[in-house]
């Protein structure tokens, strides 16, 4: 078990934020940082996943492990995330269908576009296995499967040159912005909510920065120097979010995706804002950690078990939405939903660690 | 060439017991030279197996159950089905003889993989607008209009650059118990934005189902969609009202293993395409010829919006 550290802390923080933001309309939504900027917790989550790949594919001494082992490690992780996605999707569909039956309310079947599944299960079940059928709010894990699946390419290139890995990634990113590349949804028209061709950049960026951070002090020095700029970007983000000023996608010049604030394509404005957030808030952990030990413990435990916590968070937020829907919401219900969710997520993280502890300490039968 | 068609269409509509103020429709139609649109009434009527000009239709023994251009199970009186308004951009596309590009947003495919909602809508519109090539882009729009989804809509519209957006709206916000005023203002802003780019909008309000009939918030969301449609001067498919009407009809025959509400829901999905197509066709008939200044304030809807029961 890792000691508390900044990566796990921020990951836990991102998980909590995603959980709250996935119960739309709830009172606490407006207190999450996602409401006060252009980018949100999804960016943080993917970036930290990349950073963690950097850690995971190196030994304790910081030297890269043999390339073959890294590839197998990432493959194993891909399988794990894929399995989680299938489980979460099945449970989500069952919860939606079950609620519709129990409450005698077919409206619930339309929840997060699940209606497509119930109307056309034959194609949808194939799409589910192919990851091309996604429910609203259940679209981060498919992205994650794909990103970790292609991560070996960047990790191997990174063994030769981190700069080359980053250049490759930026190239794919810019090309998909200019040509509008994305993976299709199926069944049904449209594309993935998180465009993997664009979002891979954050993963690779996390991976590359982790490598540079390990190698020398230059990155940290620059981060300190650029801190004021980060603060300015964050303030600008707050201003834009609060005043709801954003570019009109019909009026910006071609290629449009270079100029809009679109989440699907992680457009440059979002990326820039995220980097600003990173610069402004990264130093915060060192200040906070000694003061809020308990919270740090709680968040880092979640961060260490992010896949389990994320999966459980998706399910709990769906249940939370159903509870809000059926009861009509309100501050009390929201407190109950968010409170039990936070306890549930904390328990999930604890449970996973308890299980692995008790497994390793006892001989397997 | 156009003249005889108009006359035939008018006569046919009269005979078929066309319920929505035929005289007015004809007058507008004649003024606008709307031969193709009017001719479609014959076509749609005949294609959907409506007896045109039969003695039974002239002297109906039972009151007309609904608009006769709809298939039997989907028939709803016009007043309970739609609110019409001008569709200038669609009209312009038709006048220029170019393919009509529609972006259909929201809603799932109808039950049965063979005839999904976008496929059915395309077929229904191509019946209603012969010689017009209709292409439909169907997109799901996850999330709430009041938070985020309206943003995504803008990008979708910018990508598709359609002539018309058919938007099933309100369900997600209703489910999320979003504040109604926030929903209404976000929707009004989004509709206004689409229209500011010379793209027409047809709104479709949420479904009717018995367990939601007494739900105050839900009815306020349905109401908000209507209010926005009226204020913004866009046609509205009043799905809530239509399904409420259909639910009140005696349903004989087909049962549903999951119960009555699920049967009604299936029916609603099956009828969606027809209801949308009829709303578009009717709105087109009432639309004046293009080249008029687009900046002219939107016409008030021609039928009065009705309040949802409950």
Interface residues (C-beta under 8 A of the other chain):
Chain A: X24 X25 X29 X101 X103 X104 X105 X106 X107 X108 X109 X110 X111 X112 X113 X115 X116 X118 X119 X120 X122 X123 X135 X136 X137 X139 X180 X185 X187 X188 X189 X190 X193 X246 X248 X249 X250 X256 X260 X261 X262 X263 X264 X321 X324 X325 X328 X329
Chain B: X107 X108 X109 X110 X111 X112 X113 X116 X118 X137 X138 X139 X140 X142 X143 X144 X146 X147 X148 X151 X152 X154 X155 X157 X158 X159 X171 X172 X173 X174 X175 X176 X177 X178 X179 X193 X197 X206 X207 X209 X210 X211 X212 X217 X258 X259 X261 X262 X264 X265 X269
